């Protein structure tokens, strides 16, 4: 028997991402700045996001003969320009496939080829790898769009001359009504994010419009309890937008709430603390390595961090000792969450009321989701006893549609009754709090990101000096 969320069920609107974010009274004329760079050199109001997105979408249709289902790859550091790029693509029925800007040409080539990308948005520092990968699979250099570089990015590499500048492309788009494709939120894909498995290369995770909309609302249920997620909040975003954590929680959720997002292209502790002080940041989303730096460094003492209501950590387990150390030293409350690319991502979240008694947990199941734990040795047996470990399996409107071009992996990922098998082992107590204890999947976690051993083995085996 499945376990249901302890939170009241939510009404999930039958809307695609664009209508969910923009089909509202304050979507057209708001002059509140919602995305800003930490140095204030670049910014977007709500109305500017909408207009730029529409013009970008129109330009895609005009320049690239864009059709519903075409895929735009995004290879960029965090930038205030990414929201209009992404939402403009979704508006015209496109699919966005974000990729890490740290990828080399080999990894990019795999994602571009597997996703079927027909155009790429990137920044100048990442052009060498992008051009090499694009050439390998036949994407014309004229289908590569250059965003303004992040302040901290430098590169001696020059554009080829065929590449389009983002500002020029946007200027070529129409100001008037832009035609769009009809979308089915339940079946049409919004994002193709790539997640490593235990074997083979990263797999494309097909996330529908409904997956994203539902998870934004699920996450909002706990952030509202935490007295956050309001339009007055200021969110600090250094976690990468190409990761599902950043994509949903740092881009879509704040914009839905019309909260301001301070965008950082990369993490540096001094810049992080300075941004909190200068922008009066109220909510910060971090990963365990950042929590460790905060707990150990003397830098926070040089800045006023009193505006922070709390911080949320995800992407890897966090010890309660670290949470206690952070609170004891700086008075910062840190709550945990749990999720995966395949769940859009949030599944479990702590509330501030859970602090500090449940610091060793990832909180309770979010609304509209169900879970069950399967016996580790025999997956046909369901764990029904509290505090007994089992593989976490999830079902809900936030669970992905399937793996792109990989039916066998999709079949293997689901139980016969439609629960997604996460590969993570957890223990749930009598009050519904989950602790993540182990992984069935043999993944290497590096700074919160997944690295598949098989991918490393394949790279090593490609060297002449390695026989086996």
Secondary structure, DSSP 4 states (H G I P E B T S, - for coil): -PEEPSSPP----S--HHHHHHSSTTSSS---EEEEETTSSSEEEHHHHHHHHHHHHHHHHHHH---TT-EEEEE-SS-TTHHHHHHHHHHTT-EEEEE-TT--HHHHHHHHHHHTEEEEEEEGGGHHHHHHHHHHHT--GGGEEEEPPPTT----PPP-SSSEEHHHHHHHS-SS--------TTTSEEEEEEE--SSSSPEEEEEEHHHHHHHHHHHHHHHHHTT-SSTT-EEEE-S-TTSHIIIIIIIIHHHHHT-EEEE-SS--HHHHHHHHHHHT--EEEE-HHHHHHHHH-SGGGGS--TT--EEEE-SS---HHHHHHHHHHH---EEEEEEEGGGTEEEEE--GGGTTTTTTS--EEPTTEEEEEE-SS-TTSEE-STT--EEEEEEETTS--EETT-HHHHHHHB-TTS-EEEEEEEEE-TTS-EEEEEESS-EEEETTEEEEHHHHHHHHHTSTT---
